[in-house]
Amino acid sequence: AMMTFSAQKCGICFQPPSIILVYRDNVQEKTRQRIMPIRNFSRFSDCSRAAEELKNNPRHKPYLEGVSLRQLEKLYCLLRDHLEGQSLSDSLGRYHHEHTIDPEEDMNKLDDQELAKRKSIMDELFEKNRKRRDDPDFVYNVEVDFPQDEHLESCAWDTESDEEM
C-alpha cells in the first residue's frame, strides 16, 4: 500500500504558532502545504506529549506519517523556547547538545529516564545510518582492516579469566 501523502519538509511558524508541512500528494501528483495551528500550548507545556497528540490527531495523522515523533517534538521545543524569550540559535544549540551522544559520558551514572532518552537517540541514529539490501550503495560482507600501529589499550575485563564470575 503506497502512502497517499509523503512529507517533504516540516517546520514551525512562531506567529501565529503553527506547524507547517510541505508534502507531496501522490494521488494528484502535486506538492502542497498544510498549516496545523498550535492551540493551548504554553512555555510550561510538555513538548513530547504535544508532539504525540498532533501525530495521533485524526485530522493530521495521514499527513504526518512520514514525519518522526522526534522531529515534531523538536519543533515544539523550539516554540517553547521562543515563548520563554530565547533566540532561535540558542534554542537550536541547546536542543542539539541535549540530543546528541557524548562518547565520553558515563551512562552508568544516568537515571532510567535519561538512559532511555540516550538509547532512543542511538536507535534513531542507527536506523538513519543503517544499510539495507535494497539501498543502492549496499555491499554484502564488508571487510575493514584497522591500522595496528597505534598502541592497543587493554581493559581489565579483557585479561581476567571466566572462572572469577
C-alpha positions in Angstrom: 0.0 0.0 0.0 1.5 3.3 -1.1 1.1 6.3 1.2 -1.2 8.9 -0.2 0.9 11.7 1.2 4.7 11.9 1.6 6.2 14.6 3.8 8.9 16.7 2.2 9.6 19.4 4.8 8.2 20.1 8.2 8.8 23.4 10.1 7.4 25.8 12.7 5.9 29.3 12.5 6.1 31.3 15.7 3.4 33.9 14.7 0.8 32.6 14.8 2.1 29.3 16.4 1.7 26.6 13.8 3.4 23.5 12.4 3.8 23.8 8.6 4.1 20.7 6.5 5.2 20.7 2.8 4.0 17.3 1.4 3.5 15.5 -1.9 0.0 14.4 -2.7 0.9 11.1 -4.5 -2.6 10.7 -6.0 -2.9 14.1 -7.6 0.9 14.3 -8.1 1.1 17.8 -6.5 3.2 19.4 -3.8 1.0 21.1 -1.2 1.4 22.9 2.1 -0.6 22.1 5.3 -0.7 24.5 8.2 -1.6 23.0 11.5 -2.4 25.6 14.2 -0.9 25.0 17.7 -3.5 25.8 20.3 -3.3 25.6 24.1 0.5 25.4 24.2 2.5 27.5 26.7 6.1 27.6 27.9 5.1 25.1 30.6 3.7 22.6 28.1 5.2 19.1 27.6 6.7 19.0 24.2 6.7 15.2 23.8 3.0 15.0 24.8 2.1 17.8 22.4 4.0 16.1 19.6 2.2 12.7 20.2 -1.2 14.4 20.3 -0.5 16.2 17.0 0.8 13.0 15.3 -2.2 11.0 16.5 -4.8 13.7 15.7 -7.2 12.0 13.2 -7.2 15.2 11.0 -3.4 15.3 10.6 -2.4 11.7 11.1 -2.3 10.7 7.3 -0.2 13.8 6.5 2.3 13.3 9.4 3.0 9.6 8.8 6.4 10.4 7.2 7.4 12.8 10.0 9.2 11.3 13.0 7.8 12.0 16.5 11.3 13.3 17.4 11.1 16.0 14.7 7.7 17.2 15.9 9.0 17.2 19.5 11.9 19.3 18.4 9.6 21.8 16.7 7.5 22.1 19.9 10.7 22.6 22.0 11.7 25.4 19.6 8.3 27.0 20.1 8.5 26.6 23.9 12.0 28.2 24.0 10.6 31.1 21.8 7.8 31.6 24.2 10.4 31.8 27.0 12.2 34.6 25.0 15.2 32.5 23.8 16.7 33.2 20.4 16.3 30.5 17.7 20.1 29.9 17.6 20.4 29.5 21.4 17.4 27.1 21.3 18.8 25.1 18.4 22.2 24.9 20.1 20.7 23.7 23.4 18.5 21.1 21.6 21.5 19.8 19.6 23.5 19.5 22.8 20.7 17.6 24.6 20.0 15.3 21.7 23.5 14.1 20.7 25.5 11.4 22.3 28.7 12.3 24.1 31.1 9.3 23.7 32.9 10.3 26.9 29.7 10.3 29.1 29.4 7.5 31.7 25.9 6.2 31.0 26.1 4.0 34.1 25.5 7.2 36.2 22.3 8.2 34.4 18.8 7.6 35.8 16.4 5.4 33.9 14.6 8.3 32.1 17.9 9.9 30.9 19.3 6.4 29.8 16.1 5.7 27.9 16.5 9.1 26.1 20.1 8.3 25.1 19.1 4.8 23.9 16.3 6.3 21.8 18.8 8.8 20.2 21.2 5.9 19.5 18.4 3.8 18.0 17.3 6.6 15.7 20.9 7.3 14.6 21.4 3.6 13.9 18.2 3.4 11.8 19.3 6.6 9.9 22.7 5.1 9.1 21.7 1.5 8.6 22.3 0.0 5.1 19.5 -2.3 3.8 19.7 -4.8 1.0 17.6 -2.6 -1.3 19.9 0.5 -0.8 21.8 1.5 -3.9 25.1 1.5 -2.1 24.5 -1.7 -0.2 27.6 -4.0 -0.1 27.3 -7.5 1.4 30.0 -8.7 3.9 32.3 -5.6 4.1 35.7 -6.3 5.5 37.8 -3.5 7.0 41.4 -3.6 8.1 42.1 -1.4 11.1 45.6 0.1 11.5 47.7 -1.7 14.1 50.4 0.9 14.5 48.7 2.6 17.5 49.3 1.1 20.9 46.3 -1.1 21.7 44.7 -0.4 25.1 43.8 -3.4 27.2 40.9 -3.4 29.7 40.9 -5.3 33.0 37.9 -7.4 31.8 39.9 -8.5 28.7 42.5 -10.3 30.7 40.6 -11.8 33.6 39.5 -15.5 33.3 35.9 -16.6 33.1 36.2 -18.6 36.3 36.0 -15.4 38.5 32.5 -14.6 37.5 
